Amino acid sequence: FMMKISLREDAKLNTLGKIAMNTVVSDNLKARLNIIGYRKEHPDVADYEIKNPVFVVGLPRSGTSFLLHVLAHDDLRFRGMRFWELNFPYPPPFPNSTTDS
């Protein structure tokens, strides 16, 4: 709520900026509610342990995308995030909708 007030009063956005930021904030709030709902429906998900996660971080144009692609080829130890996972960080509504297409 405070962010929306700040965007409206402090950011001095043009019309397109207001529309874009309203969409971004709304989409993020929807995603958060979906995550909370999923955790309530599936409390056992908190018991799942991710052992030795790997985070690839770096400055732009430093080879991070290339490294991610190389790591994703090792199917036994690594898996890159799917496009839908980046945009919607909660399980899809249908079990067969986990592909990028």
TORVO-828193 format. One record per atom (N, C-alpha, C, O, CB): z, x, y. Coordinates in steps of 0.1 Angstrom, whole numbers, plus 2048, in hexadecimal, padded with zeros to 3 digits. Last residue first. Glycine has a CB too. Layout:
BEGIN
ZXY...
This chain:
BEGIN
71A84670E70E83D71171382F71570A82771870483C70673085470572C85571372184B71771F84972372786371674583F6F073B8496F273784A70173B84170972E8466EA75782C6EA75D8396EE7528436F075584F6F276683D6E47558116E27508156EF7558226F475782470075480A6F97608086CA75380F6C974E8126D77428176D874A8066C27787FB6D27798076CB76C80F6CA76C81B6CA77D8056BD77B7EF6F37757ED6E67747FA6DF7708046E57677E76E87887F870B78C7EB7057867E86F778C7E06EF7877E070E79281B70978881070C78C8037057948036FC77A8147087B082A7157A782670A79E81B70E7A28117157AF8236FE7AF83A7357B683272B7AC82D7217A082D7237BD8257327A284374E7AB84B7457B484373C7C084673B7B385474D78484075778E83775379783D74979583D73D78782A74C77785875F77784C76878284276478783C76D76A84676877B86974977D86E75777E86276178786376A77187775B77385973478185E73578486374379086274778486872A75885673776084A73976F84E73A77684774175E84072E74F87073074D86B73E75785F74175D85F74B73F86774076888371D75C87A71E75B87472C76587473375C86F7147728A471E77589672176888F72275E89472777D89572F76D8B970176C8B671076F8A771276E89F70975F8BA7157838C76EA77A8BC6ED7798BA6FC7848B870277E8AF6E578B8E06D278A8DB6E07818CF6E07788CD6D77848E66E978D8E76B77998E96C07978E36CE7A28E16D479A8F86C17768DE6AA7838DE6A378F8E06AC79A8DB6A97838E96997608E16BA7658D36B77728D36B07798C96B075B8CC6AF7568F36D175F8F66C67668E96C37718E66C87699016CA7478EA6E67408EC6DA7498F06CE7458EF6C37368F86DC7598EA6FB7568DD6F574E8DF6E874E8D66DF74F8D46FE7589047057639006FD7618F36F57668F16EA76F8FE70773F90271274190C70774C9076FF74B9076F274391A70D7458EF72673A8ED71C73C8F67107398F270572C8EF7237598FD73475C8F072E7528ED7237558E871875D8E573874A91373E75591573575990872D75B90872176191B73C73990575073390C74573E90F73A73C90D72E72E91A74974C8FC7627448F275A73E8F974E73E8F37437398EC76375691476C75F90B76575790175D75B8FE75176890476E74892677C74692676E74E91D76674E91D75A74793376974B92479775293079175093078275593977B76093079474590F7A873A9197A574092579E73A93079F73291D7B176590A7B67589067B474E9127B175091C7B77538FE7C07819197A377A9167B076C9117AD7669147A27799237B979290A78878B91578F78591079B78390479E78191C78679E90276779E90077679790C77C7989177777AD8FE77B7A48F374A79A8FC75079A8F975F7968EE76378C8FB7497BE8F27347B98ED7417B08F77467B39037487C58EA74A7C78E97147C08F371C7BB8EC7287B48E27287B48FA7147E58E37027DA8DF70A7D48EA7117DB8F47157DE8D37137F78E76EA7F08F16F07E38EC6F87D88F06F57EB8FB6E67F78C66DC7FC8D46DB7F28DE6E27E68DD6E07FD8D86CC8028A86E47F78B16E77FB8BF6E78038C36EF7F08AD6F481088F6D181289C6D78058A46D97FE8A56CF81C8A56CF81A86E6D480F8776D18108846D88128856E58018716D482D85D6DE8318666D38268716D082987A6C883585E6C782084D6EF8298576F582D8616EB83286C6EE8358516FC81583A6DF80C8446E58148506EB80F85B6EC80283E6EF8278276D98268326D081D83D6D581D8496D082182E6C28238116E982D81B6ED82D8286E48328326E983B8156EC80C7FF6F280B80A6E78168146EB81281F6EF7FD8106E68117EE70780B7E86FA80C7F26EF80D7EE6E37FD7E46FC81980071A8227F571681E7EF7098267EC7008227EA72180281071D80F81671881980C71482180E70A81581F7237F07FD7277EE80371A7FB8097147FE8087087E380E71B7FC7F87407FB7EE7367F97F37287FE7EE71F7EF7E573A7FA81274C80780C74A80680173F80F80073780D8067577DD81374C7E581D7457F38187427F88197377E682A74D7D87FD75D7D37FD7507DA8077477DD80473B7C480074F7E38067757E97FA76E7E47F97607EC7F57577E47ED7767D381C77A7E181E7787E78127717EF8147687E98207857BA80F77E7BC8197737CB81B7707CF81B7647B58267767C08017957BD7FA7897BF80377D7C47FF7737AE7F578A7C48177A77D080E7A47CD8057977D680378F7D28047B07AA8217A77B68297A27C282179F7C98237957BA8347AD79C80C7B27998107A57A481979F7A781779378C8197A57A880B7CC7A98007C37A68047B57AE8007AC79F7F57C77A18247D67AF8217D57B08157CB7B98167C27B581D7E37848227D678B82D7CF79A8297CC79F82B7C178A83A7D778080B7E677C80B7D87838167D07888137C576C80E7D778A8157FE7908097F978C8087EA7958047E178B7FC80077882A80278682D80078D8217FA7968227F178D83180D76081B8077618257FC7708287F97738287ED75A83380076680C81D76280581176480F80576A80B7FB75380181176B82083077681682C77380F81F77C80D81777780C83875382D83175E83482C76A82B82877182D81E76383E83774381983C74081D82F74C82582974F82381D73382682F74F81785674F80B84C74C81083E75380B83574480185176383585B75882B85F75882085476082184A74A83286078583C86077A83C85876F83285D77382886477D83884979F84586A79384387378684486B77D84B86F79384E87E7B884985E7AC8518597A084F8627978588617A984C84B7CB8378677CC84586B7BF84D8687BB85686F7D784C8637C781C85F7CC81F86D7CA82E8717C883187D7DA81B86E7BD81B8457B881284F7BB81785D7B38158667BE80484D7CB82F8387BC8308387B78278437AD82A84A7B782C82B7E582583B7E18328417D28338427CD83884C7E783D8397E380E82C7E680D83A7E28198417DC81984C7F580A83C7DE8198137D48108197D780F8287CD80E8307D48028127F682780F7EA82E8107DF8268177D782B81F7E583380280981380D80981C8197FC82381A7F88268268158258178008087F480080080080080980D7F880681680C7F7800
